[in-house]
């Protein structure tokens, strides 16, 4: 299974926010935002901070995608 954060970026667009705004609001590093942009693993604490800052649930910012390997 692969993780996708496309929902997070869509949510930011809906809220008219930039990645920099999210970084400042959630109090996370630019490195963490970069990792999210590459769909890489991040600490659950980072995800919790983002959910708190955006007043949303974890399922609102990420989803599990099946691997393309069948």
N, CA, C and O atoms as a Maestro MAE file, in Angstrom:
{
 s_m_m2io_version
 :::
 2.0.0
}

f_m_ct {
 s_m_title
 :::
 protein
 m_atom[280] {
  # First column is atom index #
  i_m_mmod_type
  r_m_x_coord
  r_m_y_coord
  r_m_z_coord
  i_m_residue_number
  s_m_chain_name
  s_m_pdb_residue_name
  s_m_pdb_atom_name
  i_m_atomic_number
  :::
  1 25 0.837 -1.191 0.000 1 A "UNK " " N  " 7
  2 3 0.000 0.000 0.000 1 A "UNK " " CA " 6
  3 2 0.882 1.255 0.000 1 A "UNK " " C  " 6
  4 15 1.917 1.313 0.663 1 A "UNK " " O  " 8
  5 25 0.448 2.223 -0.743 2 A "UNK " " N  " 7
  6 3 1.157 3.499 -0.801 2 A "UNK " " CA " 6
  7 2 0.292 4.580 -0.149 2 A "UNK " " C  " 6
  8 15 -0.935 4.491 -0.135 2 A "UNK " " O  " 8
  9 25 0.953 5.588 0.383 3 A "UNK " " N  " 7
  10 3 0.245 6.688 1.024 3 A "UNK " " CA " 6
  11 2 0.235 7.893 0.090 3 A "UNK " " C  " 6
  12 15 1.246 8.228 -0.526 3 A "UNK " " O  " 8
  13 25 -0.914 8.530 -0.002 4 A "UNK " " N  " 7
  14 3 -1.038 9.737 -0.818 4 A "UNK " " CA " 6
  15 2 -1.547 10.884 0.053 4 A "UNK " " C  " 6
  16 15 -2.471 10.713 0.849 4 A "UNK " " O  " 8
  17 25 -0.935 12.047 -0.110 5 A "UNK " " N  " 7
  18 3 -1.360 13.244 0.611 5 A "UNK " " CA " 6
  19 2 -2.067 14.232 -0.311 5 A "UNK " " C  " 6
  20 15 -2.156 15.419 0.003 5 A "UNK " " O  " 8
  21 25 -2.573 13.745 -1.456 6 A "UNK " " N  " 7
  22 3 -3.273 14.626 -2.395 6 A "UNK " " CA " 6
  23 2 -4.450 15.333 -1.727 6 A "UNK " " C  " 6
  24 15 -4.757 16.483 -2.039 6 A "UNK " " O  " 8
  25 25 -5.104 14.625 -0.802 7 A "UNK " " N  " 7
  26 3 -6.244 15.229 -0.095 7 A "UNK " " CA " 6
  27 2 -5.804 16.462 0.689 7 A "UNK " " C  " 6
  28 15 -6.546 17.440 0.781 7 A "UNK " " O  " 8
  29 25 -4.607 16.417 1.248 8 A "UNK " " N  " 7
  30 3 -4.084 17.563 2.002 8 A "UNK " " CA " 6
  31 2 -3.923 18.765 1.087 8 A "UNK " " C  " 6
  32 15 -4.336 19.872 1.433 8 A "UNK " " O  " 8
  33 25 -3.324 18.554 -0.079 9 A "UNK " " N  " 7
  34 3 -3.078 19.673 -1.004 9 A "UNK " " CA " 6
  35 2 -4.395 20.237 -1.534 9 A "UNK " " C  " 6
  36 15 -4.516 21.445 -1.739 9 A "UNK " " O  " 8
  37 25 -5.383 19.364 -1.756 10 A "UNK " " N  " 7
  38 3 -6.701 19.830 -2.195 10 A "UNK " " CA " 6
  39 2 -7.353 20.658 -1.095 10 A "UNK " " C  " 6
  40 15 -7.974 21.686 -1.365 10 A "UNK " " O  " 8
  41 25 -7.209 20.201 0.151 11 A "UNK " " N  " 7
  42 3 -7.768 20.922 1.289 11 A "UNK " " CA " 6
  43 2 -7.141 22.315 1.409 11 A "UNK " " C  " 6
  44 15 -7.835 23.291 1.692 11 A "UNK " " O  " 8
  45 25 -5.833 22.398 1.193 12 A "UNK " " N  " 7
  46 3 -5.158 23.700 1.245 12 A "UNK " " CA " 6
  47 2 -5.698 24.634 0.167 12 A "UNK " " C  " 6
  48 15 -5.897 25.825 0.407 12 A "UNK " " O  " 8
  49 25 -5.933 24.080 -1.027 13 A "UNK " " N  " 7
  50 3 -6.489 24.887 -2.119 13 A "UNK " " CA " 6
  51 2 -7.876 25.383 -1.730 13 A "UNK " " C  " 6
  52 15 -8.209 26.551 -1.932 13 A "UNK " " O  " 8
  53 25 -8.685 24.479 -1.166 14 A "UNK " " N  " 7
  54 3 -10.043 24.849 -0.751 14 A "UNK " " CA " 6
  55 2 -10.027 25.950 0.312 14 A "UNK " " C  " 6
  56 15 -10.912 26.804 0.347 14 A "UNK " " O  " 8
  57 25 -9.008 25.917 1.176 15 A "UNK " " N  " 7
  58 3 -8.892 26.910 2.247 15 A "UNK " " CA " 6
  59 2 -8.072 28.130 1.805 15 A "UNK " " C  " 6
  60 15 -7.815 29.032 2.601 15 A "UNK " " O  " 8
  61 25 -7.663 28.148 0.531 16 A "UNK " " N  " 7
  62 3 -6.856 29.242 -0.022 16 A "UNK " " CA " 6
  63 2 -5.577 29.446 0.793 16 A "UNK " " C  " 6
  64 15 -5.206 30.569 1.136 16 A "UNK " " O  " 8
  65 25 -4.916 28.321 1.090 17 A "UNK " " N  " 7
  66 3 -3.669 28.362 1.861 17 A "UNK " " CA " 6
  67 2 -2.509 27.849 1.020 17 A "UNK " " C  " 6
  68 15 -2.690 27.024 0.124 17 A "UNK " " O  " 8
  69 25 -1.327 28.344 1.320 18 A "UNK " " N  " 7
  70 3 -0.107 27.849 0.685 18 A "UNK " " CA " 6
  71 2 0.596 26.894 1.653 18 A "UNK " " C  " 6
  72 15 0.296 26.864 2.846 18 A "UNK " " O  " 8
  73 25 1.527 26.127 1.119 19 A "UNK " " N  " 7
  74 3 2.288 25.194 1.962 19 A "UNK " " CA " 6
  75 2 2.991 25.947 3.092 19 A "UNK " " C  " 6
  76 15 3.088 25.448 4.213 19 A "UNK " " O  " 8
  77 25 3.470 27.130 2.791 20 A "UNK " " N  " 7
  78 3 4.160 27.946 3.794 20 A "UNK " " CA " 6
  79 2 3.206 28.333 4.930 20 A "UNK " " C  " 6
  80 15 3.595 28.376 6.097 20 A "UNK " " O  " 8
  81 25 1.949 28.613 4.564 21 A "UNK " " N  " 7
  82 3 0.932 28.941 5.573 21 A "UNK " " CA " 6
  83 2 0.707 27.739 6.493 21 A "UNK " " C  " 6
  84 15 0.622 27.887 7.713 21 A "UNK " " O  " 8
  85 25 0.613 26.565 5.904 22 A "UNK " " N  " 7
  86 3 0.409 25.343 6.679 22 A "UNK " " CA " 6
  87 2 1.594 25.098 7.609 22 A "UNK " " C  " 6
  88 15 1.417 24.751 8.777 22 A "UNK " " O  " 8
  89 25 2.777 25.278 7.090 23 A "UNK " " N  " 7
  90 3 3.999 25.076 7.873 23 A "UNK " " CA " 6
  91 2 3.988 25.962 9.119 23 A "UNK " " C  " 6
  92 15 4.291 25.502 10.220 23 A "UNK " " O  " 8
  93 25 3.643 27.215 8.938 24 A "UNK " " N  " 7
  94 3 3.622 28.173 10.040 24 A "UNK " " CA " 6
  95 2 2.477 27.864 11.014 24 A "UNK " " C  " 6
  96 15 2.678 27.856 12.228 24 A "UNK " " O  " 8
  97 25 1.281 27.610 10.481 25 A "UNK " " N  " 7
  98 3 0.102 27.359 11.304 25 A "UNK " " CA " 6
  99 2 0.247 26.084 12.142 25 A "UNK " " C  " 6
  100 15 -0.117 26.058 13.318 25 A "UNK " " O  " 8
  101 25 0.785 25.024 11.518 26 A "UNK " " N  " 7
  102 3 0.909 23.731 12.205 26 A "UNK " " CA " 6
  103 2 2.191 23.632 13.036 26 A "UNK " " C  " 6
  104 15 2.314 22.760 13.895 26 A "UNK " " O  " 8
  105 25 3.136 24.526 12.774 27 A "UNK " " N  " 7
  106 3 4.393 24.488 13.506 27 A "UNK " " CA " 6
  107 2 5.255 23.298 13.132 27 A "UNK " " C  " 6
  108 15 5.873 22.665 13.988 27 A "UNK " " O  " 8
  109 25 5.289 23.001 11.833 28 A "UNK " " N  " 7
  110 3 6.118 21.891 11.345 28 A "UNK " " CA " 6
  111 2 7.225 22.439 10.447 28 A "UNK " " C  " 6
  112 15 7.140 23.562 9.951 28 A "UNK " " O  " 8
  113 25 8.249 21.639 10.249 29 A "UNK " " N  " 7
  114 3 9.413 22.090 9.476 29 A "UNK " " CA " 6
  115 2 9.145 22.057 7.975 29 A "UNK " " C  " 6
  116 15 8.237 21.370 7.506 29 A "UNK " " O  " 8
  117 25 9.944 22.806 7.237 30 A "UNK " " N  " 7
  118 3 9.837 22.786 5.780 30 A "UNK " " CA " 6
  119 2 10.213 21.405 5.250 30 A "UNK " " C  " 6
  120 15 9.701 20.975 4.217 30 A "UNK " " O  " 8
  121 25 11.105 20.711 5.955 31 A "UNK " " N  " 7
  122 3 11.491 19.355 5.548 31 A "UNK " " CA " 6
  123 2 10.290 18.418 5.611 31 A "UNK " " C  " 6
  124 15 10.123 17.557 4.747 31 A "UNK " " O  " 8
  125 25 9.462 18.585 6.625 32 A "UNK " " N  " 7
  126 3 8.259 17.748 6.752 32 A "UNK " " CA " 6
  127 2 7.284 18.024 5.614 32 A "UNK " " C  " 6
  128 15 6.692 17.099 5.059 32 A "UNK " " O  " 8
  129 25 7.121 19.293 5.271 33 A "UNK " " N  " 7
  130 3 6.228 19.662 4.163 33 A "UNK " " CA " 6
  131 2 6.752 19.076 2.857 33 A "UNK " " C  " 6
  132 15 5.976 18.605 2.026 33 A "UNK " " O  " 8
  133 25 8.070 19.105 2.680 34 A "UNK " " N  " 7
  134 3 8.692 18.527 1.483 34 A "UNK " " CA " 6
  135 2 8.426 17.030 1.416 34 A "UNK " " C  " 6
  136 15 8.093 16.502 0.355 34 A "UNK " " O  " 8
  137 25 8.575 16.341 2.554 35 A "UNK " " N  " 7
  138 3 8.309 14.898 2.593 35 A "UNK " " CA " 6
  139 2 6.861 14.601 2.215 35 A "UNK " " C  " 6
  140 15 6.590 13.664 1.464 35 A "UNK " " O  " 8
  141 25 5.941 15.397 2.733 36 A "UNK " " N  " 7
  142 3 4.527 15.216 2.408 36 A "UNK " " CA " 6
  143 2 4.302 15.398 0.906 36 A "UNK " " C  " 6
  144 15 3.528 14.665 0.289 36 A "UNK " " O  " 8
  145 25 4.986 16.381 0.331 37 A "UNK " " N  " 7
  146 3 4.863 16.647 -1.098 37 A "UNK " " CA " 6
  147 2 5.348 15.501 -1.964 37 A "UNK " " C  " 6
  148 15 4.915 15.342 -3.106 37 A "UNK " " O  " 8
  149 25 6.257 14.699 -1.406 38 A "UNK " " N  " 7
  150 3 6.801 13.548 -2.130 38 A "UNK " " CA " 6
  151 2 6.110 12.241 -1.713 38 A "UNK " " C  " 6
  152 15 6.543 11.154 -2.095 38 A "UNK " " O  " 8
  153 25 5.039 12.358 -0.930 39 A "UNK " " N  " 7
  154 3 4.322 11.193 -0.397 39 A "UNK " " CA " 6
  155 2 5.246 10.261 0.376 39 A "UNK " " C  " 6
  156 15 5.110 9.039 0.308 39 A "UNK " " O  " 8
  157 25 6.185 10.847 1.110 40 A "UNK " " N  " 7
  158 3 7.098 10.056 1.928 40 A "UNK " " CA " 6
  159 2 6.549 9.932 3.339 40 A "UNK " " C  " 6
  160 15 5.625 10.650 3.721 40 A "UNK " " O  " 8
  161 25 7.122 9.015 4.110 41 A "UNK " " N  " 7
  162 3 6.678 8.805 5.483 41 A "UNK " " CA " 6
  163 2 7.030 9.995 6.360 41 A "UNK " " C  " 6
  164 15 8.134 10.535 6.280 41 A "UNK " " O  " 8
  165 25 6.086 10.399 7.196 42 A "UNK " " N  " 7
  166 3 6.323 11.432 8.195 42 A "UNK " " CA " 6
  167 2 5.830 10.911 9.543 42 A "UNK " " C  " 6
  168 15 5.003 10.001 9.608 42 A "UNK " " O  " 8
  169 25 6.344 11.493 10.594 43 A "UNK " " N  " 7
  170 3 5.968 11.135 11.953 43 A "UNK " " CA " 6
  171 2 4.475 11.407 12.175 43 A "UNK " " C  " 6
  172 15 3.938 12.387 11.660 43 A "UNK " " O  " 8
  173 25 3.817 10.546 12.935 44 A "UNK " " N  " 7
  174 3 2.397 10.759 13.212 44 A "UNK " " CA " 6
  175 2 2.160 12.062 13.977 44 A "UNK " " C  " 6
  176 15 1.080 12.646 13.895 44 A "UNK " " O  " 8
  177 25 3.159 12.508 14.711 45 A "UNK " " N  " 7
  178 3 3.041 13.786 15.431 45 A "UNK " " CA " 6
  179 2 2.861 14.939 14.441 45 A "UNK " " C  " 6
  180 15 2.116 15.882 14.707 45 A "UNK " " O  " 8
  181 25 3.543 14.857 13.308 46 A "UNK " " N  " 7
  182 3 3.422 15.879 12.257 46 A "UNK " " CA " 6
  183 2 1.990 15.890 11.723 46 A "UNK " " C  " 6
  184 15 1.377 16.948 11.577 46 A "UNK " " O  " 8
  185 25 1.467 14.694 11.434 47 A "UNK " " N  " 7
  186 3 0.105 14.582 10.906 47 A "UNK " " CA " 6
  187 2 -0.906 15.112 11.923 47 A "UNK " " C  " 6
  188 15 -1.885 15.763 11.555 47 A "UNK " " O  " 8
  189 25 -0.664 14.832 13.188 48 A "UNK " " N  " 7
  190 3 -1.548 15.306 14.255 48 A "UNK " " CA " 6
  191 2 -1.546 16.832 14.307 48 A "UNK " " C  " 6
  192 15 -2.603 17.448 14.442 48 A "UNK " " O  " 8
  193 25 -0.370 17.444 14.201 49 A "UNK " " N  " 7
  194 3 -0.262 18.905 14.217 49 A "UNK " " CA " 6
  195 2 -1.016 19.519 13.043 49 A "UNK " " C  " 6
  196 15 -1.692 20.538 13.189 49 A "UNK " " O  " 8
  197 25 -0.894 18.887 11.876 50 A "UNK " " N  " 7
  198 3 -1.577 19.390 10.677 50 A "UNK " " CA " 6
  199 2 -3.086 19.287 10.844 50 A "UNK " " C  " 6
  200 15 -3.816 20.226 10.527 50 A "UNK " " O  " 8
  201 25 -3.554 18.140 11.347 51 A "UNK " " N  " 7
  202 3 -4.991 17.957 11.556 51 A "UNK " " CA " 6
  203 2 -5.535 18.969 12.563 51 A "UNK " " C  " 6
  204 15 -6.627 19.507 12.381 51 A "UNK " " O  " 8
  205 25 -4.780 19.222 13.611 52 A "UNK " " N  " 7
  206 3 -5.193 20.205 14.620 52 A "UNK " " CA " 6
  207 2 -5.260 21.599 14.004 52 A "UNK " " C  " 6
  208 15 -6.221 22.337 14.220 52 A "UNK " " O  " 8
  209 25 -4.233 21.951 13.234 53 A "UNK " " N  " 7
  210 3 -4.173 23.283 12.615 53 A "UNK " " CA " 6
  211 2 -5.309 23.495 11.617 53 A "UNK " " C  " 6
  212 15 -5.842 24.599 11.505 53 A "UNK " " O  " 8
  213 25 -5.681 22.436 10.891 54 A "UNK " " N  " 7
  214 3 -6.713 22.555 9.862 54 A "UNK " " CA " 6
  215 2 -8.097 22.144 10.363 54 A "UNK " " C  " 6
  216 15 -9.072 22.188 9.613 54 A "UNK " " O  " 8
  217 25 -8.179 21.744 11.637 55 A "UNK " " N  " 7
  218 3 -9.439 21.267 12.229 55 A "UNK " " CA " 6
  219 2 -10.077 20.176 11.371 55 A "UNK " " C  " 6
  220 15 -11.245 20.254 10.990 55 A "UNK " " O  " 8
  221 25 -9.270 19.159 11.083 56 A "UNK " " N  " 7
  222 3 -9.761 18.072 10.242 56 A "UNK " " CA " 6
  223 2 -9.323 16.726 10.815 56 A "UNK " " C  " 6
  224 15 -8.584 16.671 11.798 56 A "UNK " " O  " 8
  225 25 -9.779 15.659 10.202 57 A "UNK " " N  " 7
  226 3 -9.437 14.303 10.596 57 A "UNK " " CA " 6
  227 2 -8.309 13.793 9.705 57 A "UNK " " C  " 6
  228 15 -8.073 14.319 8.617 57 A "UNK " " O  " 8
  229 25 -7.626 12.777 10.176 58 A "UNK " " N  " 7
  230 3 -6.496 12.209 9.409 58 A "UNK " " CA " 6
  231 2 -6.942 11.753 8.013 58 A "UNK " " C  " 6
  232 15 -6.190 11.875 7.047 58 A "UNK " " O  " 8
  233 25 -8.152 11.235 7.916 59 A "UNK " " N  " 7
  234 3 -8.653 10.751 6.615 59 A "UNK " " CA " 6
  235 2 -8.933 11.900 5.654 59 A "UNK " " C  " 6
  236 15 -9.114 11.679 4.457 59 A "UNK " " O  " 8
  237 25 -8.970 13.125 6.173 60 A "UNK " " N  " 7
  238 3 -9.187 14.296 5.316 60 A "UNK " " CA " 6
  239 2 -7.906 14.741 4.609 60 A "UNK " " C  " 6
  240 15 -7.963 15.507 3.647 60 A "UNK " " O  " 8
  241 25 -6.744 14.262 5.086 61 A "UNK " " N  " 7
  242 3 -5.479 14.730 4.508 61 A "UNK " " CA " 6
  243 2 -4.655 13.631 3.853 61 A "UNK " " C  " 6
  244 15 -3.707 13.924 3.124 61 A "UNK " " O  " 8
  245 25 -5.002 12.366 4.100 62 A "UNK " " N  " 7
  246 3 -4.225 11.279 3.494 62 A "UNK " " CA " 6
  247 2 -5.116 10.105 3.166 62 A "UNK " " C  " 6
  248 15 -6.212 9.962 3.706 62 A "UNK " " O  " 8
  249 25 -4.624 9.260 2.265 63 A "UNK " " N  " 7
  250 3 -5.343 8.036 1.926 63 A "UNK " " CA " 6
  251 2 -4.348 6.947 1.547 63 A "UNK " " C  " 6
  252 15 -3.229 7.221 1.114 63 A "UNK " " O  " 8
  253 25 -4.785 5.720 1.720 64 A "UNK " " N  " 7
  254 3 -3.975 4.560 1.340 64 A "UNK " " CA " 6
  255 2 -4.356 4.154 -0.075 64 A "UNK " " C  " 6
  256 15 -5.536 3.992 -0.388 64 A "UNK " " O  " 8
  257 25 -3.365 3.994 -0.915 65 A "UNK " " N  " 7
  258 3 -3.605 3.588 -2.296 65 A "UNK " " CA " 6
  259 2 -2.987 2.208 -2.519 65 A "UNK " " C  " 6
  260 15 -1.898 1.927 -2.019 65 A "UNK " " O  " 8
  261 25 -3.673 1.357 -3.260 66 A "UNK " " N  " 7
  262 3 -3.095 0.040 -3.547 66 A "UNK " " CA " 6
  263 2 -1.856 0.189 -4.422 66 A "UNK " " C  " 6
  264 15 -1.799 1.067 -5.284 66 A "UNK " " O  " 8
  265 25 -0.876 -0.662 -4.202 67 A "UNK " " N  " 7
  266 3 0.321 -0.661 -5.044 67 A "UNK " " CA " 6
  267 2 -0.054 -1.081 -6.446 67 A "UNK " " C  " 6
  268 15 -1.024 -1.811 -6.650 67 A "UNK " " O  " 8
  269 25 0.721 -0.617 -7.411 68 A "UNK " " N  " 7
  270 3 0.455 -0.983 -8.809 68 A "UNK " " CA " 6
  271 2 0.970 -2.367 -9.141 68 A "UNK " " C  " 6
  272 15 0.751 -2.871 -10.243 68 A "UNK " " O  " 8
  273 25 1.662 -2.990 -8.181 69 A "UNK " " N  " 7
  274 3 2.204 -4.329 -8.407 69 A "UNK " " CA " 6
  275 2 1.131 -5.352 -8.116 69 A "UNK " " C  " 6
  276 15 0.742 -5.533 -6.963 69 A "UNK " " O  " 8
  277 25 0.648 -6.025 -9.144 70 A "UNK " " N  " 7
  278 3 -0.397 -7.036 -8.947 70 A "UNK " " CA " 6
  279 2 0.181 -8.418 -8.908 70 A "UNK " " C  " 6
  280 15 -0.556 -9.391 -8.750 70 A "UNK " " O  " 8
  :::
 }
 m_bond[279] {
  # First column is bond index #
  i_m_from
  i_m_to
  i_m_order
  :::
  1 1 2 1
  2 2 3 1
  3 3 4 2
  4 3 5 1
  5 5 6 1
  6 6 7 1
  7 7 8 2
  8 7 9 1
  9 9 10 1
  10 10 11 1
  11 11 12 2
  12 11 13 1
  13 13 14 1
  14 14 15 1
  15 15 16 2
  16 15 17 1
  17 17 18 1
  18 18 19 1
  19 19 20 2
  20 19 21 1
  21 21 22 1
  22 22 23 1
  23 23 24 2
  24 23 25 1
  25 25 26 1
  26 26 27 1
  27 27 28 2
  28 27 29 1
  29 29 30 1
  30 30 31 1
  31 31 32 2
  32 31 33 1
  33 33 34 1
  34 34 35 1
  35 35 36 2
  36 35 37 1
  37 37 38 1
  38 38 39 1
  39 39 40 2
  40 39 41 1
  41 41 42 1
  42 42 43 1
  43 43 44 2
  44 43 45 1
  45 45 46 1
  46 46 47 1
  47 47 48 2
  48 47 49 1
  49 49 50 1
  50 50 51 1
  51 51 52 2
  52 51 53 1
  53 53 54 1
  54 54 55 1
  55 55 56 2
  56 55 57 1
  57 57 58 1
  58 58 59 1
  59 59 60 2
  60 59 61 1
  61 61 62 1
  62 62 63 1
  63 63 64 2
  64 63 65 1
  65 65 66 1
  66 66 67 1
  67 67 68 2
  68 67 69 1
  69 69 70 1
  70 70 71 1
  71 71 72 2
  72 71 73 1
  73 73 74 1
  74 74 75 1
  75 75 76 2
  76 75 77 1
  77 77 78 1
  78 78 79 1
  79 79 80 2
  80 79 81 1
  81 81 82 1
  82 82 83 1
  83 83 84 2
  84 83 85 1
  85 85 86 1
  86 86 87 1
  87 87 88 2
  88 87 89 1
  89 89 90 1
  90 90 91 1
  91 91 92 2
  92 91 93 1
  93 93 94 1
  94 94 95 1
  95 95 96 2
  96 95 97 1
  97 97 98 1
  98 98 99 1
  99 99 100 2
  100 99 101 1
  101 101 102 1
  102 102 103 1
  103 103 104 2
  104 103 105 1
  105 105 106 1
  106 106 107 1
  107 107 108 2
  108 107 109 1
  109 109 110 1
  110 110 111 1
  111 111 112 2
  112 111 113 1
  113 113 114 1
  114 114 115 1
  115 115 116 2
  116 115 117 1
  117 117 118 1
  118 118 119 1
  119 119 120 2
  120 119 121 1
  121 121 122 1
  122 122 123 1
  123 123 124 2
  124 123 125 1
  125 125 126 1
  126 126 127 1
  127 127 128 2
  128 127 129 1
  129 129 130 1
  130 130 131 1
  131 131 132 2
  132 131 133 1
  133 133 134 1
  134 134 135 1
  135 135 136 2
  136 135 137 1
  137 137 138 1
  138 138 139 1
  139 139 140 2
  140 139 141 1
  141 141 142 1
  142 142 143 1
  143 143 144 2
  144 143 145 1
  145 145 146 1
  146 146 147 1
  147 147 148 2
  148 147 149 1
  149 149 150 1
  150 150 151 1
  151 151 152 2
  152 151 153 1
  153 153 154 1
  154 154 155 1
  155 155 156 2
  156 155 157 1
  157 157 158 1
  158 158 159 1
  159 159 160 2
  160 159 161 1
  161 161 162 1
  162 162 163 1
  163 163 164 2
  164 163 165 1
  165 165 166 1
  166 166 167 1
  167 167 168 2
  168 167 169 1
  169 169 170 1
  170 170 171 1
  171 171 172 2
  172 171 173 1
  173 173 174 1
  174 174 175 1
  175 175 176 2
  176 175 177 1
  177 177 178 1
  178 178 179 1
  179 179 180 2
  180 179 181 1
  181 181 182 1
  182 182 183 1
  183 183 184 2
  184 183 185 1
  185 185 186 1
  186 186 187 1
  187 187 188 2
  188 187 189 1
  189 189 190 1
  190 190 191 1
  191 191 192 2
  192 191 193 1
  193 193 194 1
  194 194 195 1
  195 195 196 2
  196 195 197 1
  197 197 198 1
  198 198 199 1
  199 199 200 2
  200 199 201 1
  201 201 202 1
  202 202 203 1
  203 203 204 2
  204 203 205 1
  205 205 206 1
  206 206 207 1
  207 207 208 2
  208 207 209 1
  209 209 210 1
  210 210 211 1
  211 211 212 2
  212 211 213 1
  213 213 214 1
  214 214 215 1
  215 215 216 2
  216 215 217 1
  217 217 218 1
  218 218 219 1
  219 219 220 2
  220 219 221 1
  221 221 222 1
  222 222 223 1
  223 223 224 2
  224 223 225 1
  225 225 226 1
  226 226 227 1
  227 227 228 2
  228 227 229 1
  229 229 230 1
  230 230 231 1
  231 231 232 2
  232 231 233 1
  233 233 234 1
  234 234 235 1
  235 235 236 2
  236 235 237 1
  237 237 238 1
  238 238 239 1
  239 239 240 2
  240 239 241 1
  241 241 242 1
  242 242 243 1
  243 243 244 2
  244 243 245 1
  245 245 246 1
  246 246 247 1
  247 247 248 2
  248 247 249 1
  249 249 250 1
  250 250 251 1
  251 251 252 2
  252 251 253 1
  253 253 254 1
  254 254 255 1
  255 255 256 2
  256 255 257 1
  257 257 258 1
  258 258 259 1
  259 259 260 2
  260 259 261 1
  261 261 262 1
  262 262 263 1
  263 263 264 2
  264 263 265 1
  265 265 266 1
  266 266 267 1
  267 267 268 2
  268 267 269 1
  269 269 270 1
  270 270 271 1
  271 271 272 2
  272 271 273 1
  273 273 274 1
  274 274 275 1
  275 275 276 2
  276 275 277 1
  277 277 278 1
  278 278 279 1
  279 279 280 2
  :::
 }
}
